Amino acid sequence: MTITLPDDVAMQIEAAHISKQQLDAFVVTAVQAWLYRRQVRKDMVPVVQERPWSEAFQERADDFIDQLIDENTALFEALSRL
């Protein structure tokens, strides 16, 4: 599977000297967390699914990724040092 990044994002990654390995590790971690959350959401009681942010994540991943990074800053800092 190949993911194509918008040119401006690719340029920012290159400017930050983020290696392909670092980017791959981040993408894999983010997708795994996203898939896990989707599964957990399916298993949740419907009242929990009524949280105001749950619909936003169904349409856009931006807010989810921001929250994921905020909640896992230490993990992503460690990944960036790989």
C-alpha positions in Angstrom: 0.0 0.0 0.0 1.3 3.5 -0.9 0.2 6.7 0.7 0.6 9.9 -1.3 1.2 13.0 0.7 0.3 16.5 -0.5 3.3 18.3 -1.8 3.3 20.9 1.0 3.3 18.1 3.6 6.1 16.3 1.9 8.1 19.5 1.8 7.6 20.1 5.5 8.7 16.5 6.3 11.8 17.0 4.2 12.5 20.4 5.7 12.3 18.8 9.2 14.7 16.1 8.1 12.2 13.3 9.0 13.5 10.1 7.6 11.3 7.6 5.7 11.8 5.2 8.6 10.5 7.7 11.1 7.6 8.6 8.9 6.8 4.9 8.3 6.9 4.3 12.1 4.6 7.2 12.8 2.1 6.3 10.1 2.0 2.7 11.2 1.5 3.7 14.9 -1.2 6.3 13.9 -3.1 3.8 11.7 -2.9 1.1 14.4 -4.3 3.5 17.0 -7.0 4.7 14.6 -8.1 1.1 13.8 -8.0 0.2 17.5 -10.2 3.1 18.3 -12.6 2.2 15.5 -12.9 -1.3 16.9 -13.4 0.0 20.4 -16.0 2.4 19.2 -17.9 -0.5 17.6 -17.8 -2.4 20.9 -19.0 0.6 23.0 -22.4 1.2 24.4 -24.3 3.6 22.1 -24.4 6.4 24.7 -20.6 6.6 24.6 -20.7 7.0 20.8 -22.7 10.1 21.2 -19.7 12.1 22.3 -19.6 15.3 20.2 -16.1 14.5 18.7 -17.0 11.0 17.5 -18.7 12.2 14.3 -15.8 14.5 13.4 -13.4 11.5 13.4 -15.7 9.6 11.0 -15.4 12.4 8.4 -11.9 13.7 9.0 -8.8 12.3 10.6 -7.1 15.6 11.3 -8.7 16.2 14.7 -8.1 12.5 15.6 -4.4 12.7 14.7 -4.0 16.0 16.7 -5.5 14.3 19.7 -3.5 11.2 19.2 -0.3 13.2 19.1 -1.3 15.2 22.1 -2.1 12.1 24.1 1.1 10.3 23.0 3.7 13.0 22.8 6.3 10.9 24.6 5.8 8.0 22.2 6.2 10.2 19.2 9.2 11.9 20.6 10.8 8.5 21.1 9.8 7.5 17.6 11.4 10.6 16.2 14.7 9.6 17.8 14.8 6.2 16.0 
